[in-house]
């Protein structure tokens, strides 16, 4: 009985299973279709494999399996297997919807050709592309791609027959795994690599998190080269997430900024900063770079002025296009511009990588002369700003599969990239390519290493500064990697540089180095020993300074007007030359906004805030001098439109009452207020109505308020002096008592081939799209609002005819010629793409230019010369320095001055009398601090004489052994042409020089 019941159960189960299989075939077939549409090919494969077991001769299932496998890495052989099996049953009346279809479509030959090409069989690919084209019309959606496939196949045959002379090496099992690795980026010295991997983490913490294809999500790893040049075990970066994709994109020249791709909002580019050996949480780049569309790769020039990225946003030439942004003076990136032809094509072009030479760009493309899939090409920017025709790197760098994200070493001899070629460890591996015949790039890499005593921990706050010896211009800053103490710079050749090494803000070592001219690649290697205990020592050509207890010294503070707001620690402030704009120093601010004071002897300087965390600093902040002595004066600096903080010059202004004969100004004061009512400056009005006006830049919105007047403000007019045409009149604000505004408000003007209809609205937008102001357009103009001096403008024209946006641009121009230009994007939103500088007067060539050294020998001779022409004796000691405008103090800590003093001491120690001559000079630029230029020149000579005497006496030299035989001073050089900014013209005549004579 039990036997019969068991048999009955088996029979019922059989019929139930059979019924379920028949009824669910259609549903499962549709599930596979949906998975393919969603590009979930692994899911589709799992379903189709089961269906094919039930119907093994079904060509439709074989065709679909082949298509799915063609989209999966390292599955080309399976794709070919199924597509070839289905190729015998291709029909013209294929039905893609119904599960009853058992034949394959003509498109099979297109996919089979594509897989053949990817698998390295271009001849078979051509045969199937041509078979496909012979069976479909010219307007078929895949016909154009098939013709392009034939071109790529012919290119592959050509390039494979003539391979370039390279060595391609897999980076090995430490970097590569059985999973997918890609997107390598390296520091300039190639000692640290950052890359992307879909591997299982060491702690298996991502084991339960898989993407739609059943793979682990992408993470970012780093590895270091050990002493033997081998890669260490990779370490995951802490901000990598388990449930979404993070991928490497670019590492800055300094090695302190890492740019990544993150799977957010279709695809987003972010930046992480390395602070105290830790990578901070990545932050999104601005809206000029990240859009609502897909962005995935970024690269920045070594001078930090150009940014390139790839995007599929609207308005491009093809699918993915390469775009670029220029760095605006305020530090933000300008409006993105499509790089255009010949870089971009109608196909996908992406993954730009601008070489450190600043002129060669490598990128990946499916267009151009292509072997199949993505190929790596390069193009060079020409003198006129155009790009050369891209060149394919050839086989075997490129293959018929995908090659993407190409990082090239500074010397141009090596390239790191990913390939899906056969023979790797996983689905995609990272390779090193060595180009034997490559032309070296013409740049110089200064590579160094800080060496510590054995067992000593690496200090946190070491930095190395590079400055131009001749100009004093700040060139670069680096912080050594705490793993191995290494650092690296890119520096222009043909100059002499000073390297200053600091620990906790105190210099512990400095040296000068000469970089020869030449177009070839050069490396200069340095090794500096650091003894944390004994820092006092001397070496040839270097000065090592002993740490001392800090005295009370002046210090700068960056702060908000609103005392409740705090400056964020870690922002960088750069010292700039007020005359040339060159960077002299740069310092980090602490958590109270304080940063290091430098007294620049031969220049005036201003400040620029880098890495702005709170953009309101530019409009709502100031820099003040704390602990300043009377010689320095009291400084209060405000930011201009470029977020450059400066002390503004005073100009005369006055208040008058046209209807009052003898106004009483007793107690009157003029206050300068920003848009939020914060006080910028204040001036007291004298008995005649005069007061000091501060020439704030035309970009800065400010309001003038009259306080304490004995007469109605409505009857007053404020006039700011200048030339007749430039005089500014401030009239009472009708809406606010005792507030004054310019009589002619600032305006934006639409400049284009068309005219805007009256009443069109110009809408000011915040970064998030929120409306700030609406202004009506009249005569192609509308009211100017200062959104923020540190934030790029965003203005939207509300137009019915959107073509007007592309036919013109927005222009704001002030009286001095400074201003901005805005172009519209595809949404008719105007953004800044250019900043115009103030108009400078023409410089007349008054004197013949001094011949500048051109060759290595001339440069080195100038560097090593004492520049003292009055003497021929090789035993003489000599010193010379140039001054900035109105400056007269010698830097006693400079290496040249110390060397001069030591040479004088040697004369004394050998029994000689120190006899000196002094000569000083002043240019013909009118002085504002002295009675006349002759007095200034005389003061420079006297101060130099007194200083040298004081220093020598402090070293034990008696008065009787010091004699000045000649003191002279000169006012010379070209006549002043009202071009004080022309430093190179006047500074050579502002100097002091001393030399010893007849010392025995």
Buried (B, 14 or more C-beta within 10 A) or exposed (E): EEEEEEEEEEEEEEEEEEEEEEEEBEEBBBBBBEBBEEEBBBBBBBBBEBBBEEBEEBBBBBBBBBBBBBBBBBBBEBBBBBBBBBBEBBBEEBEEEEBEBBBBBBBBBBBBBBBBBBBBBBEBBBBBBBBBBEBBEEEBEBBEBBBBBBBBBBBBBBBBEEEBEBEBEBBEEEBBBEBBBBBBBBBBBBBBBBBBBBBBBEEEEBEEEBBEBEBBBBBBBBBBBEEEEEBEEBEBBEBBBBEEBBBBBBBBBBBBBBBBBBBBEBBBBBBBBBEEEEBBEBEBBBBBBBBEBBBBBBBBBBEBEBBBBBBBBEEBBBBBBBBBBBBBBBBBBBBBEBBBEBBBBBBBBBBBBBBBBBBBBBBBBBBBBBBBBBBBBBBBBEEEEEBBEBEBBBBBBBBBBBBBBBBBBBBBBBBBBBBBBEEBBBBBBBBBBBBEEBEEBBBBBBBBBBBBEEEEEBBEEBBBBBBBBBBBBBBBBBBBBBBBBBBBBBBEBBBBBBBBBBBEEBBBBBBBBBBBBEEEBBEBEBEBEBBEEEBEBEEEEBBBBEEEEEEEEBBBBBBBBEEEEEBEEBBBBBBBBBBBEBBBBBBBBBEEBBBBBEEBBBBBBBBBBBBBEBBBBBBBBBBBBEEBEEEEEEBBBBBBBBBBBBBBEEEEBBBBBEEEEEBEBEEBBBBBBBBEEBEBBBBEBEEEBBBBBBEBBBBBBBBBBBEEBEBEBEBBBBBBEBEEEEEBEBBBBEEEEBBBBEEEEBBBBBEBEEEBEEEBBBBBBEEEEEEEBEBEBEEBBBBBBBBBBBBBBBBBBEBEEEEBBBEBBBBBBBEBEBBBBBBBBEEBBBBBBBBBEEEEEEEEEEEEEEEEBEEBEBBBEEBEEBBBEEBEEEEBBBBBBBBBBBBBBBBEEBBBBBBBBEBBBEBBEEEBBBBBBBBBBBBBBEBEEBEEBBBBBBBBBBBBBEBBBEBBEEEEBEEEBBEBEEBEBBBBBBEBBEBBBBBEBBBBBBBBBBBBBEBE
